[in-house]
Amino acid sequence: MIGESLEQGLRKQKYEVDWVRDGVAAEAALSRENYALILLDLGLPRLQGLHLLKNYRQAQGKSAVLIITARDTRNDKVEGLDAGADDYLIKPFDLEELFARLRALLRRSQVVQPAELSHQGLVLRLDTHEALYQGNSMHFSLREFKLLQALLDVPGKVLSRTDLEEKMYSWDAEIESNTVEVYIHSLRKKLGTEFIKNVRGVGYKVANPL
């Protein structure tokens, strides 16, 4: 119930969320994705959260970690922080306090994103999910926005269909085989056929910056 409430609350705050239910699944997710921030419950089945955290830091994992737990003794807090956590929040907690702590951690994190991305007349405002093109307001669906964000993050870099799917969807989401192509087609109708280029047999990119 707490996990469901957290996931819903975070998505309403415009965060992209991957939710896993045990330590082994969490370790697998961390091995394949680079997250801006990790919310970690210590009482996980299959692999305890504290062991997961120690393994993650030993593997040079750099993402900020906020422990959320019912373990409220001083020793528990010290052990969690010494294992590599950046902050510690005791259950039950207020969602607004959680969001404030997330914002503070992300401000300090090296992986925090810029406020906006711009390229060839297109501006994506990442905090509000607003977009402008040639000075005019544009509407993009959430998936379109994330696809553009991935391409504009490093203009000129070719991203494969798999690369784009990983940016657009949570890691365990079901994805149809032609999903990326459908969104590319939609975006070309809005931005022009030359804005997103196809590198045959490799993937897609936006033009190299001048």
C-alpha positions as CSV (number, residue, x, y, z in Angstrom):
1,M,0.0,0.0,0.0
2,I,2.8,2.4,0.8
3,G,4.5,1.5,-2.5
4,E,1.4,2.2,-4.5
5,S,0.8,5.5,-2.8
6,L,4.5,6.5,-3.3
7,E,4.4,5.6,-7.0
8,Q,1.2,7.5,-7.6
9,G,2.4,10.6,-5.7
10,L,5.8,10.6,-7.5
11,R,4.2,10.4,-10.9
12,K,1.9,13.3,-10.1
13,Q,5.1,15.2,-9.3
14,K,6.3,14.4,-12.9
15,Y,8.9,11.9,-11.8
16,E,9.5,8.8,-13.9
17,V,9.3,5.8,-11.5
18,D,10.5,2.2,-11.6
19,W,9.1,0.2,-8.6
20,V,10.5,-3.1,-7.7
21,R,9.3,-5.3,-4.8
22,D,12.4,-7.2,-3.6
23,G,16.2,-6.7,-3.2
24,V,17.2,-9.0,-6.0
25,A,15.0,-7.3,-8.5
26,A,16.3,-3.9,-7.3
27,E,19.9,-5.0,-7.7
28,A,19.0,-6.1,-11.3
29,A,17.4,-2.8,-12.0
30,L,20.4,-0.8,-10.6
31,S,22.8,-2.8,-12.8
32,R,21.1,-1.7,-16.0
33,E,19.8,1.8,-15.3
34,N,21.3,5.0,-14.1
35,Y,18.8,6.6,-11.7
36,A,18.8,10.1,-10.5
37,L,17.6,9.0,-7.0
38,I,16.8,5.8,-5.2
39,L,14.1,5.4,-2.5
40,L,15.2,2.3,-0.5
41,D,13.2,0.4,2.0
42,L,15.5,-1.6,4.3
43,G,13.0,-4.5,5.0
44,L,13.1,-6.0,1.5
45,P,12.5,-9.7,0.8
46,R,15.2,-11.9,-0.8
47,L,18.0,-9.3,-0.3
48,Q,17.9,-6.8,2.6
49,G,18.1,-3.2,1.7
50,L,21.2,-2.5,3.7
51,H,23.1,-5.3,1.9
52,L,21.8,-3.9,-1.4
53,L,23.0,-0.5,-0.5
54,K,26.5,-1.7,0.5
55,N,26.8,-3.7,-2.7
56,Y,25.7,-0.7,-4.8
57,R,28.2,1.6,-3.2
58,Q,31.0,-1.0,-3.5
59,A,30.1,-1.2,-7.3
60,Q,30.7,2.6,-7.5
61,G,27.0,3.4,-7.7
62,K,26.7,7.2,-7.6
63,S,23.0,7.9,-7.4
64,A,21.6,9.6,-4.3
65,V,19.9,7.2,-1.9
66,L,17.1,8.1,0.5
67,I,16.2,5.3,3.0
68,I,12.6,5.0,4.0
69,T,12.0,2.6,6.9
70,A,10.3,1.9,10.2
71,R,13.7,1.2,11.9
72,D,14.0,4.4,14.0
73,T,16.8,3.7,16.5
74,R,20.0,5.8,16.4
75,N,22.1,2.7,15.6
76,D,19.8,1.9,12.6
77,K,20.3,5.5,11.2
78,V,24.0,5.5,11.7
79,E,24.3,2.1,10.0
80,G,22.2,3.2,7.1
81,L,24.2,6.4,6.6
82,D,27.5,4.7,7.0
83,A,26.5,2.1,4.4
84,G,26.1,5.0,1.8
85,A,22.7,6.5,2.3
86,D,22.4,10.3,1.7
87,D,19.3,10.8,3.9
88,Y,17.0,8.8,6.2
89,L,13.2,9.1,6.6
90,I,11.1,7.2,9.2
91,K,7.7,5.7,8.5
92,P,5.1,6.9,8.7
93,F,6.0,10.2,6.9
94,D,4.3,13.0,5.1
95,L,4.5,13.0,1.3
96,E,5.3,16.7,1.2
97,E,8.3,16.2,3.5
98,L,9.4,13.3,1.2
99,F,9.1,15.5,-1.9
100,A,11.1,18.3,-0.2
101,R,13.9,15.8,0.7
102,L,13.9,14.5,-2.9
103,R,14.3,18.0,-4.3
104,A,17.1,18.7,-1.9
105,L,19.0,15.5,-2.8
106,L,18.5,16.1,-6.5
107,R,19.8,19.7,-6.2
108,R,23.0,18.3,-4.7
109,S,23.2,15.3,-7.0
110,Q,25.6,15.4,-10.0
111,V,23.0,13.8,-12.2
112,V,20.4,16.5,-11.7
113,Q,19.1,17.6,-15.1
114,P,19.2,21.1,-16.5
115,A,16.0,23.2,-16.4
116,E,15.6,23.0,-20.2
117,L,17.0,21.6,-23.4
118,S,17.0,23.5,-26.7
119,H,17.9,22.6,-30.2
120,Q,17.1,24.1,-33.6
121,G,14.2,26.2,-32.4
122,L,12.8,23.6,-30.0
123,V,12.8,24.2,-26.3
124,L,11.8,21.6,-23.7
125,R,11.2,22.8,-20.2
126,L,11.9,19.7,-18.1
127,D,10.5,20.9,-14.8
128,T,7.1,21.8,-16.2
129,H,7.0,19.5,-19.3
130,E,6.2,22.5,-21.5
131,A,7.6,22.9,-25.0
132,L,8.1,25.7,-27.5
133,Y,9.0,25.4,-31.2
134,Q,9.9,28.5,-33.2
135,G,8.5,30.5,-30.3
136,N,5.1,28.8,-30.4
137,S,3.7,26.6,-27.7
138,M,3.7,22.9,-28.6
139,H,1.8,19.9,-27.1
140,F,3.7,16.6,-26.9
141,S,2.4,13.5,-25.2
142,L,4.5,12.2,-22.3
143,R,6.2,9.6,-24.5
144,E,6.9,12.1,-27.3
145,F,8.4,14.5,-24.7
146,K,10.7,11.8,-23.3
147,L,11.8,10.7,-26.8
148,L,12.7,14.2,-27.7
149,Q,14.4,14.7,-24.3
150,A,16.6,11.7,-25.0
151,L,17.6,12.9,-28.5
152,L,18.2,16.5,-27.3
153,D,20.3,15.4,-24.3
154,V,23.2,14.8,-26.7
155,P,22.5,16.3,-30.1
156,G,24.1,14.3,-32.9
157,K,24.4,11.1,-30.9
158,V,22.6,8.1,-32.5
159,L,20.2,6.3,-30.2
160,S,18.9,2.8,-31.1
161,R,15.3,1.8,-30.8
162,T,16.2,0.0,-27.5
163,D,18.0,3.1,-26.2
164,L,14.9,5.2,-26.8
165,E,12.5,2.6,-25.3
166,E,14.5,2.6,-22.1
167,K,14.2,6.4,-21.9
168,M,10.5,6.4,-22.7
169,Y,9.3,3.5,-20.5
170,S,9.8,2.0,-17.1
171,W,12.0,-1.0,-17.3
172,D,9.2,-3.6,-16.7
173,A,6.6,-2.0,-19.0
174,E,5.2,-3.9,-22.0
175,I,6.3,-2.3,-25.3
176,E,4.9,-3.0,-28.8
177,S,7.5,-3.7,-31.5
178,N,6.8,-0.6,-33.5
179,T,6.3,1.9,-30.7
180,V,9.3,4.1,-31.3
181,E,8.6,4.3,-35.1
182,V,5.0,5.4,-34.3
183,Y,6.2,8.3,-32.1
184,I,8.9,9.3,-34.5
185,H,6.3,9.6,-37.2
186,S,4.0,11.7,-35.0
187,L,6.9,14.0,-34.1
188,R,8.0,14.5,-37.7
189,K,4.4,15.6,-38.5
190,K,4.7,18.3,-35.7
191,L,8.4,19.3,-36.2
192,G,9.1,18.6,-39.9
193,T,10.5,15.5,-41.6
194,E,14.1,16.6,-41.2
195,F,14.1,17.3,-37.5
196,I,14.7,13.7,-36.5
197,K,17.0,11.8,-38.8
198,N,17.2,8.1,-39.4
199,V,20.6,6.4,-39.4
200,R,19.8,3.3,-41.4
201,G,20.4,0.1,-39.4
202,V,21.5,2.0,-36.3
203,G,18.8,4.3,-34.9
204,Y,17.8,8.0,-34.7
205,K,19.3,11.3,-33.9
206,V,18.8,15.1,-34.2
207,A,21.2,17.0,-36.4
208,N,24.6,17.8,-34.9
209,P,24.8,21.2,-33.2
210,L,26.3,24.0,-35.3
